[in-house]
Amino acid sequence: MTLTLPTAKIFTGTETNNAQAKQAQDDMLDALIALKDAPLSISGPSKATAATDSSSAMSPNDALAQALANPVAVTAGGTANALTTTLAAAPQTTLADRMRVRVRAAYANTGAATFNLTLGTTETGAVPIRKGALAALDAGDIAGAGHELDLQYNAAATAWLLLNPTASSGGGSSAVAKIVAHAMFGGF
């Protein structure tokens, strides 16, 4: 089976905005959902190998399996500075380098924050959330209820990187910081 992505050109100019990026995600998700009846084989490191080999990053196939299992964001529980959530159908039980999770915030943060993700029935523990060049969050980096957080795990730093802090919150949200973050952690 061949996957053909939509032909519409959504990126114009030199920068994209959140609406354009969200539309691209939605278009790709629609294309992936169309594959739900197609046989899917996963090659590369097995989940068991990834769980025991701390040097291996999540393979692209495991990332695809994760996206298919959890295609939409879940709402975070916990408190403003100690977010929690559970992915019941997670394809793995340990955090993997560059693993991405989308979570809808319930509150605005008031300072440094942590994220405790439960994968299936396995809690991963309260892990710091950072931004930019691994700086601690400032008050308001998580805007509040409905802010869809794009979190990427950085195994070397043992931290979640918030890829989309609120622009008005100051430090770490400049274009330069975003470019550095994407270059460091395999972004875009």
C-alpha positions as CSV (number, residue, x, y, z in Angstrom):
1,M,0.0,0.0,0.0
2,T,1.3,3.5,-0.9
3,L,0.6,6.5,1.3
4,T,-0.1,9.7,-0.6
5,L,-0.2,12.8,1.5
6,P,-2.5,15.7,0.6
7,T,-1.1,17.9,-2.2
8,A,-2.2,21.2,-0.7
9,K,0.6,23.6,-0.1
10,I,0.0,24.9,3.5
11,F,3.4,26.5,4.2
12,T,3.9,29.9,2.7
13,G,6.5,32.5,3.3
14,T,9.5,31.9,5.5
15,E,7.7,31.1,8.8
16,T,4.8,28.9,9.7
17,N,2.2,29.7,12.3
18,N,0.5,27.4,14.8
19,A,-2.6,27.1,12.6
20,Q,-0.6,26.0,9.6
21,A,1.4,23.5,11.6
22,K,-1.8,22.2,13.3
23,Q,-3.5,21.8,9.8
24,A,-0.4,19.8,8.6
25,Q,-0.7,17.5,11.6
26,D,-4.4,17.1,11.1
27,D,-3.9,16.2,7.4
28,M,-1.2,13.7,8.2
29,L,-3.4,12.2,11.0
30,D,-6.3,11.8,8.5
31,A,-3.9,10.0,6.1
32,L,-2.7,7.7,8.9
33,I,-6.2,7.0,10.0
34,A,-7.0,5.9,6.5
35,L,-4.4,3.2,6.9
36,K,-6.1,1.6,9.9
37,D,-7.1,-1.5,7.9
38,A,-3.7,-1.8,6.2
39,P,-1.3,-4.3,7.7
40,L,1.4,-2.6,9.8
41,S,4.7,-4.2,10.5
42,I,7.2,-2.6,12.8
43,S,10.9,-3.2,12.2
44,G,13.9,-1.8,13.9
45,P,14.5,-2.1,17.7
46,S,11.8,-3.9,19.5
47,K,10.0,-2.2,22.3
48,A,11.7,-4.7,24.7
49,T,15.1,-3.7,23.3
50,A,14.3,0.0,23.6
51,A,13.2,-0.5,27.2
52,T,16.5,-2.1,28.2
53,D,18.9,-0.2,25.9
54,S,19.2,3.4,27.2
55,S,21.3,4.4,24.3
56,S,18.6,3.7,21.7
57,A,16.1,6.4,20.7
58,M,12.6,5.6,19.7
59,S,12.6,4.2,16.2
60,P,10.5,6.0,13.5
61,N,8.3,2.9,13.4
62,D,7.7,2.9,17.1
63,A,7.0,6.7,16.9
64,L,4.4,5.9,14.2
65,A,2.9,3.2,16.4
66,Q,2.7,5.6,19.3
67,A,1.0,8.3,17.1
68,L,-1.6,5.7,15.9
69,A,-2.3,4.5,19.4
70,N,-2.5,8.1,20.9
71,P,-3.4,10.4,18.0
72,V,-5.0,13.2,20.0
73,A,-3.9,15.1,23.1
74,V,-5.2,14.1,26.5
75,T,-6.0,16.5,29.3
76,A,-3.5,16.7,32.0
77,G,-4.4,16.2,35.6
78,G,-2.4,17.1,38.7
79,T,-1.8,20.7,39.6
80,A,-0.5,23.8,37.8
81,N,3.2,22.9,38.4
82,A,2.9,19.1,38.7
83,L,1.1,17.8,35.6
84,T,0.1,14.1,35.3
85,T,-1.5,12.0,32.6
86,T,-2.0,8.4,31.6
87,L,-1.7,6.9,28.1
88,A,-3.5,3.6,28.7
89,A,-2.8,2.2,25.2
90,A,0.9,3.2,25.1
91,P,3.0,1.0,22.9
92,Q,5.8,1.0,25.5
93,T,6.3,1.3,29.2
94,T,9.5,3.4,29.5
95,L,10.4,6.9,28.3
96,A,12.5,7.0,25.1
97,D,14.7,9.8,23.8
98,R,12.8,12.2,21.5
99,M,9.4,10.6,22.5
100,R,6.7,13.2,21.9
101,V,3.4,13.6,23.8
102,R,0.6,16.1,23.3
103,V,-1.2,17.1,26.5
104,R,-3.9,19.7,27.1
105,A,-3.1,21.8,30.1
106,A,-5.8,22.3,32.7
107,Y,-4.0,25.2,34.5
108,A,-1.4,27.9,33.8
109,N,1.9,27.2,35.5
110,T,3.2,29.6,38.1
111,G,6.9,28.5,37.9
112,A,9.0,25.5,37.3
113,A,6.9,22.4,36.5
114,T,7.1,18.6,36.3
115,F,5.3,16.0,34.2
116,N,4.5,12.5,35.5
117,L,3.4,10.3,32.5
118,T,1.9,6.9,33.1
119,L,2.5,4.5,30.2
120,G,-0.1,1.7,30.5
121,T,0.2,1.0,34.2
122,T,3.8,2.1,34.6
123,E,4.5,5.5,36.1
124,T,7.6,7.2,34.8
125,G,7.9,9.6,37.7
126,A,7.9,13.4,38.0
127,V,10.3,14.7,35.3
128,P,11.1,18.4,35.0
129,I,9.6,20.3,32.1
130,R,12.1,22.6,30.4
131,K,12.1,25.0,27.4
132,G,14.6,26.4,24.9
133,A,18.1,25.5,25.9
134,L,16.8,23.4,28.8
135,A,15.8,26.4,30.9
136,A,13.3,26.0,33.7
137,L,9.8,27.2,32.9
138,D,8.8,30.7,33.8
139,A,5.3,31.5,35.2
140,G,2.9,31.5,32.2
141,D,4.9,29.3,29.9
142,I,1.9,27.0,30.1
143,A,-0.9,29.4,29.2
144,G,-3.7,27.6,31.1
145,A,-6.8,25.5,30.3
146,G,-6.8,24.4,26.7
147,H,-3.1,25.1,26.0
148,E,-2.0,22.1,23.9
149,L,1.5,21.3,25.1
150,D,3.9,19.7,22.7
151,L,6.4,17.8,24.9
152,Q,9.5,15.9,23.8
153,Y,11.5,13.8,26.1
154,N,15.3,14.5,26.3
155,A,17.0,11.4,27.8
156,A,20.4,13.1,28.2
157,A,18.8,15.9,30.3
158,T,16.2,13.6,32.0
159,A,13.6,16.3,31.1
160,W,10.6,17.0,29.0
161,L,11.2,19.9,26.5
162,L,8.2,22.1,26.0
163,L,8.4,22.9,22.3
164,N,5.6,25.5,22.4
165,P,5.8,27.7,25.5
166,T,3.5,30.7,25.5
167,A,5.1,33.4,23.3
168,S,4.2,36.2,25.7
169,S,5.9,34.5,28.7
170,G,9.4,35.8,27.8
171,G,12.7,33.8,27.8
172,G,13.1,30.7,25.8
173,S,10.3,31.5,23.3
174,S,12.3,33.5,20.8
175,A,12.9,32.3,17.3
176,V,16.6,31.7,18.1
177,A,15.7,29.5,21.1
178,K,13.2,27.6,19.0
179,I,15.8,26.9,16.3
180,V,18.3,25.8,18.9
181,A,15.7,23.5,20.5
182,H,14.8,21.9,17.1
183,A,18.4,21.5,16.1
184,M,19.3,19.8,19.4
185,F,16.4,17.4,19.6
186,G,15.6,16.5,16.0
187,G,12.7,18.9,15.6
188,F,10.4,20.2,12.9
